[in-house]
Amino acid sequence: MNNSLRLLRKLADQQQYSELRELSQSIWHETQDPAVLPLLALSHGLLGDTLQAEQTFEQAQLYQTELDLDSLVDLAAVCILMQQLDSAVALLDHVVTQQPEHALALARLGQCRMHEENAEAAQNLFKQAFELEPQRIAVAILLIHLQLDDSHYEAAQATLHQAYEALAQISAELPDGLNQQHLQQLQDLQIRLWVEQQEYAFAERWLQEQFAALQQDEISKADFIHRLSHYAQLLAGHDLHQQAEEILREYLKSLPHNISLCMQLSELYQVQGHFVQGINLVRKALKLEPDNIGLWVKLALISMHRFEGKARHAAQKAVALAEVLQPNEAHPVEAISLQQAQASNALAMVESQEQNFELAERMFRKILIERKNFIPALQGLAQQQMQRGQIDEAIELFERVKQLDPIKGYAGLINARRFPEDESVLDKLAKAAKMPSLEGPLCSGLLFQLAAAWEKRGDYPQAFEFAKQANQASKKFLPYDAKAHRNQCARIRYGFSKALFEHRREHGVQTTLPVFVVGMPRSGTTLVEQIIASHSQIFGAGELGLIPQVAQGLNRWERHVGSGRSYPDCVDDLTPEVSAGIANNILKEMQELAPDAKHVVDKLPHNFEHIGLIKFLFPNAKIISVRRDPRDIAISNYFTDYQAKHGGMGFAYDLTDIGEQLADHNLMMHHWQQLFTGDILEVNYENVVDELEIHARKMLQFIGVEWEPQVLDFNKLDRTVKTASVWQVRQPIYKSSKARWVRYKDYLAPLIKGTNAKCQPDPINDMLSLPEPGFLTNGVELFHQGDLDGAELRFKKMLHHNPEHAACLYMTGLVYLQKGHMQDGIAMIEKALAKVPWQQEWRDNLQRAYREVGEHDKANKLDSKAARRAPLEKTSIKDNEYWQDDTAQIGEPL
């Protein structure tokens, strides 16, 4: 029997669990030897058969007094697997007392100490076990991990050498898979050791050697990719993202068709906020494997928040591919089911993002009927229910997630304001937050949640420390420039001056439909919107972003025409027709959201920067400015995870930047109040909280609607909220957020520094003012009508004020060509193209002009579409066809 047990334990050591179960069952049936039962229970548990493992374990415990020391060690292993650590420790202590040099008992006792987070005791036990039995490579691997965790680098390197030597001696006895696994684990630890000691040259020289072995077919491509990916992951985990990028890009040049490398580099780009680069790499991978469902799912999820159309296309493609999968050896039924769930979940996420909530909910629920433990669907449905105010169901769903993945589950529950009562849970979350990943050495999302949890417990120093770590971890990826923001605010005040509105009186659309609620983020804009949107005639549209889109569109237009100007400089060039067109487009979008509403509210807080543009487009628009104690605004922003990967909310991750933004906001609102006296209602968050009805009446009267008492029950309004205030707006008025800053008054020095610093933007020397709008657009219209003199005059008036305006240079050149002044026309177009070389039509027309005057060498050198097409016939100036229809594009309103 001893030989049979030795064989079973050898199978366990070699991780051959299927063979262990089969042989254990056979021996048990033949002999009924209770010593077999712990090994049988162990095999069941390690193969995922939890019920059988528990039943066999209970049976084994009945024979505990009959078991010898080795079998008690086996039983202890099952206790560890069942997370019954106290029982395991009791068994192992008994064994070690009887046999102090029992290596496996020492090793398993070390495992227990690891679970108890007693790293020092665990190291000592692993060291004893490994010295007694060096062939236990798994023990050496655990020991090295602990030595690295404690920065005991010399000891870790020594243990590594010993483990390599031991593995070389026993490799012939091990199954190939286990031998390869041990080798890979030791190599991973060696790479980690190099990175932690900043010996990057050693790591990269070793990778070069591995790559050379790959080229000589001495190792597999999968092995090399694993080692390279592990190195890149470790670099990122030490905040060396640029170095990780470079090493991946370097080897991707040699392995351009490797999808694994493409995807890792894509993920690295994403965590840094470089979404376009990340998307492009997924697309590259899809060119290699166009039927890869997982890649289509990834493309959908990456694109979802920025490119909704592309996200929908990718998700629909994934669903279509998954629907036609047929089971075979490559695609077993379970794998197909999983891929179908992933594809359907991606499409449900897209539907939810586009606020098609009923459809998305049906899709999530269908997935969960088929796969009740599919975490992405549980999380997606929970987040959607949070947005829709179904807080109780969201909590229930997050509880289900918690059973499957405690970290994700607790994170969701904290977002729903259900905080763990057990402090040990918070300690585990903190440990998880400090596990290195592609994001870096810290997980900012978990740290923000820990800050909220410790604040709830009243430990404000601990809460602030977690918030500080979270903000520092987030800020490194945000290209926020406080000075650039201050300069832009100054330009906006300069551009939207009293003189502009006096000389551009006929602009915009006379309507009272739009209502804009503005203010600093976390000032109470969502609360104000929720109150007024509870009125039957007012629709709360949330943060629409339509006004910033106009500013971005103006910037794109100015780049297109090569004016050298940008928003807000260029607003004085908008004709009444163009500004009315822009305003009507916005109105159309608002009306489509709520066709029967008398007023539609856009509550994007940062529209406080664009009040001038709003009044330019909508002179009668109602604007409500929300103010709050700036210290509470600062703390609320500092404790909020905006999950920003762009610079727009970058100020919120630094107290000094928040202070400067508050100062910019105050100066901006002072300018608007002076410019639009009486047109902006200012409400104070604290006053609204203290005297809800008084200030609700004041806001509704300002908007121009009759009083309706249901606005006092704003928290019962059935509407979606997607901002950081998703939980707060579901609550009645509460005052706990007032004077929150007092809890953190000892940490506010950077905020005070930023707020009180002199607000001194750079001098504005480059903003010109046009005496009238539309020189370019009106000139193009005259050109199309054949009035070349009139067109030339308009273009030259613009060039008088802005000599570098590329489109006016180009159009003047076309006028000269039409009048027969060929060389002057060519010179003007050459100058224009030098400023905006991307204008292909301009290049085509210049090429035709070159050919007309016989300068064929110049024509041939132009890298243009015309050069790649069949040669065009020579056209006489008198035919009036030298210009192509790009001029129509120049003259179109936005």
Stockholm file with secondary structure:
# STOCKHOLM 1.0

chainA/1-894         MNNSLRLLRKLADQQQYSELRELSQSIWHETQDPAVLPLLALSHGLLGDTLQAEQTFEQAQLYQTELDLDSLVDLAAVCILMQQLDSAVALLDHVVTQQPEHALALARLGQCRMHEENAEAAQNLFKQAFELEPQRIAVAILLIHLQLDDSHYEAAQATLHQAYEALAQISAELPDGLNQQHLQQLQDLQIRLWVEQQEYAFAERWLQEQFAALQQDEISKADFIHRLSHYAQLLAGHDLHQQAEEILREYLKSLPHNISLCMQLSELYQVQGHFVQGINLVRKALKLEPDNIGLWVKLALISMHRFEGKARHAAQKAVALAEVLQPNEAHPVEAISLQQAQASNALAMVESQEQNFELAERMFRKILIERKNFIPALQGLAQQQMQRGQIDEAIELFERVKQLDPIKGYAGLINARRFPEDESVLDKLAKAAKMPSLEGPLCSGLLFQLAAAWEKRGDYPQAFEFAKQANQASKKFLPYDAKAHRNQCARIRYGFSKALFEHRREHGVQTTLPVFVVGMPRSGTTLVEQIIASHSQIFGAGELGLIPQVAQGLNRWERHVGSGRSYPDCVDDLTPEVSAGIANNILKEMQELAPDAKHVVDKLPHNFEHIGLIKFLFPNAKIISVRRDPRDIAISNYFTDYQAKHGGMGFAYDLTDIGEQLADHNLMMHHWQQLFTGDILEVNYENVVDELEIHARKMLQFIGVEWEPQVLDFNKLDRTVKTASVWQVRQPIYKSSKARWVRYKDYLAPLIKGTNAKCQPDPINDMLSLPEPGFLTNGVELFHQGDLDGAELRFKKMLHHNPEHAACLYMTGLVYLQKGHMQDGIAMIEKALAKVPWQQEWRDNLQRAYREVGEHDKANKLDSKAARRAPLEKTSIKDNEYWQDDTAQIGEPL
#=GR chainA/1-894 SS CHHHHHHHHHHHHTTCHHHHHHHHHHHHHHHCCTTHHHHHHHHHHHTTCHHHHHHHHHHHHHTGGGCCHHHHHHHHHHHHHTTCHHHHHHHHHHHHHHCTTCHHHHHHHHHHHHHTTCHHHHHHHHHHHHHHCTTCHHHHHHHHHHHHHTTCHHHHHHHHHHHHHHHHHHGGGSCHHHHHHHHHHHHHHHHHHHHHTTCHHHHHHHHHHHHHHHHTTSSCHHHHHHHHHHHHHHHHHTTCHHHHHHHHHHHHHHSTTCHHHHHHHHHHHHHTTCHHHHHHHHHHHHHHCTTCHHHHHHHHHHHTTTCHHHHHHHHHHHHHHHHTCCCSSSSCHHHHHHHHHHHHHHHHHHHHHTTCHHHHHHHHHHHHHHCTTCHHHHHHHHHHHHHTTCHHHHHHHHHHHHHHCHHHHHHHHHHTTCCCSCHHHHHHHHHHHTSCBTTBSSCHHHHHHHHHHHHHTTCHHHHHHHHHHHHHHHHTTCCCCHHHHHHHHHHHHHHSCHHHHHHCTTCSCCCCCEEEEEESTTSSHHHHHHHHTTSTTEEECCCCCHHHHHHHHHHHHHHHHTCSCCTTGGGGGCCHHHHHHHHHHHHHHHHHHCTTCSEEEECCGGGGGGHHHHHHHCTTCEEEEEECCHHHHHHHHHTCCCCCCSGGGGGGGCHHHHHHHHHHHHHHHHHHHHHTTTSEEEEEHHHHHHSHHHHHHHHHHHHTCCCCGGGGGGGGCCCCCCSTTTTGGGSCCCCTTTTGGGGGGGGCHHHHHHHHSCCCCCCCCSCCCCSSSCHHHHHHHHHHTTCHHHHHHHHHHHHHHCTTCHHHHHHHHHHHHHHTCHHHHHHHHHHHHHHCTTCHHHHHHHHHHHHHTTCHHHHHHSCSHHHHSSCCCCCCGGGTCSSCTHHHHHHSCC
#=GC SS_cons         CHHHHHHHHHHHHTTCHHHHHHHHHHHHHHHCCTTHHHHHHHHHHHTTCHHHHHHHHHHHHHTGGGCCHHHHHHHHHHHHHTTCHHHHHHHHHHHHHHCTTCHHHHHHHHHHHHHTTCHHHHHHHHHHHHHHCTTCHHHHHHHHHHHHHTTCHHHHHHHHHHHHHHHHHHGGGSCHHHHHHHHHHHHHHHHHHHHHTTCHHHHHHHHHHHHHHHHTTSSCHHHHHHHHHHHHHHHHHTTCHHHHHHHHHHHHHHSTTCHHHHHHHHHHHHHTTCHHHHHHHHHHHHHHCTTCHHHHHHHHHHHTTTCHHHHHHHHHHHHHHHHTCCCSSSSCHHHHHHHHHHHHHHHHHHHHHTTCHHHHHHHHHHHHHHCTTCHHHHHHHHHHHHHTTCHHHHHHHHHHHHHHCHHHHHHHHHHTTCCCSCHHHHHHHHHHHTSCBTTBSSCHHHHHHHHHHHHHTTCHHHHHHHHHHHHHHHHTTCCCCHHHHHHHHHHHHHHSCHHHHHHCTTCSCCCCCEEEEEESTTSSHHHHHHHHTTSTTEEECCCCCHHHHHHHHHHHHHHHHTCSCCTTGGGGGCCHHHHHHHHHHHHHHHHHHCTTCSEEEECCGGGGGGHHHHHHHCTTCEEEEEECCHHHHHHHHHTCCCCCCSGGGGGGGCHHHHHHHHHHHHHHHHHHHHHTTTSEEEEEHHHHHHSHHHHHHHHHHHHTCCCCGGGGGGGGCCCCCCSTTTTGGGSCCCCTTTTGGGGGGGGCHHHHHHHHSCCCCCCCCSCCCCSSSCHHHHHHHHHHTTCHHHHHHHHHHHHHHCTTCHHHHHHHHHHHHHHTCHHHHHHHHHHHHHHCTTCHHHHHHHHHHHHHTTCHHHHHHSCSHHHHSSCCCCCCGGGTCSSCTHHHHHHSCC
//
